[in-house]
Amino acid sequence: MKKILLAGLVVSILAPIAAQASCESVKADITKKIVANGLPESGFTLEIVANDQADKAGGQVVGHCQNDTQKIVYSKTGDNSDAVSPKTGTSQDAPAQ
């Protein structure tokens, strides 16, 4: 019986740590995707905030974690003149032949 109580206590203590780690992994995945689209890491920030603080964070919500109790907010920073433009476009952008 004591082992079950001890295991429950350990799980309840470690659960917030595991949840935060999952938020960090989601944030890392989003960072990789943004960098792959051509924006350097110095050109943006990602911030993990509570749901009720997402509107006050001053950016765009790009993800969520911790059973949707935390939001990941994207904001551009400083001068991005060294940023590479992502290769996007349509067939309308192609030169006329």
GIVEN-V910245 format. One record per residue. SS is DSSP state (alpha for helix, beta for strand, coil for the rest). Layout:
[[SS] [SS]]
//
This chain:
[[coil] [alpha] [alpha] [alpha] [alpha] [alpha] [alpha] [alpha] [alpha] [alpha] [alpha] [alpha] [alpha] [alpha] [alpha] [alpha] [alpha] [alpha] [alpha] [alpha] [alpha] [alpha] [alpha] [alpha] [alpha] [alpha] [alpha] [alpha] [alpha] [alpha] [alpha] [alpha] [alpha] [alpha] [alpha] [alpha] [coil] [coil] [coil] [coil] [alpha] [alpha] [alpha] [beta] [beta] [beta] [beta] [beta] [beta] [beta] [alpha] [alpha] [alpha] [coil] [alpha] [alpha] [alpha] [coil] [coil] [beta] [beta] [beta] [beta] [beta] [beta] [coil] [coil] [coil] [coil] [beta] [beta] [beta] [beta] [beta] [beta] [beta] [coil] [coil] [coil] [coil] [coil] [coil] [coil] [coil] [coil] [coil] [coil] [coil] [coil] [coil] [alpha] [alpha] [alpha] [coil] [coil] [coil] [coil]]
//
